[in-house]
Amino acid sequence: MFDDILRRKEDEQKFRAERRLPPGQALTNRFPVLHYGPVPRVDLSTWDFRIWGEVEQPLRFTWEEFSRLPRTRLTLDIHCVTRWSKLDTVWEGVSLRTLIDLGLLKLKPTARFVIQHAEYGFTANLPLEVVLAENFLLATHYNGEPLTPEHGFPLRGVVGAIPGRDDLKVPYFWKGAKWLRGLEFSAEDRPGFWEQAGYHNEADVWKEQRYA
């Protein structure tokens, strides 16, 4: 056990020097389950995913339709506001850039923010530039398997750091909502559930923007 602790501390020093471990974070090999409220029960036969707001045409996908969209695979370092970080996690899902490139999603010039709407009325907000970047994904799979209910099945927003890409903004992991049901594109920012509870609106991991 002592050897494991020593090895983890050595890894933390290494990854901090490589700018992969932000200030105040500790490495974990586990994937802690953190959320507010119960895990929802999902019926995929009635499930849908909507996109609306500052878009030329609102969109609605059934689970079958969403599952047929082109897939993106991402390797991300994820950082939780509760101070754990998990590196080299592998996700698969749909990129918003893909929807734009396919001509399905057409944004109005007034679109500047995105509000993620999830089960139980939960929301999480991000600037448009973050959700359109390469490190944000509408994820359906983790490490080659469908998401478990505790981690957001069937769909969650995921945001993290792509190793070696210092040009991307990286918010804490709560900024990707579990059990996602829709995206609202907005001209104005609206704080989400945790932001209204006192968490930082921007949540930059490198600036340790944990609380407002």
CORGI-V960953 format. One record per helix or strand of 2 or more residues. SS is the DSSP state (helix for helix, strand for strand). FROM is the first residue (numbers start at 1). LEN is the number of residues. If there is no record, write none. Layout:
# CORGI-V960953
{{SS & FROM & LEN} {SS & FROM & LEN}}
This chain:
# CORGI-V960953
{{helix & 2 & 16} {strand & 26 & 2} {strand & 48 & 6} {strand & 59 & 4} {helix & 63 & 5} {strand & 72 & 8} {strand & 84 & 11} {helix & 96 & 6} {strand & 113 & 6} {helix & 119 & 3} {strand & 123 & 5} {helix & 128 & 4} {strand & 136 & 7} {strand & 145 & 2} {helix & 149 & 3} {strand & 156 & 4} {helix & 173 & 3} {strand & 180 & 7} {helix & 193 & 4} {helix & 205 & 3}}
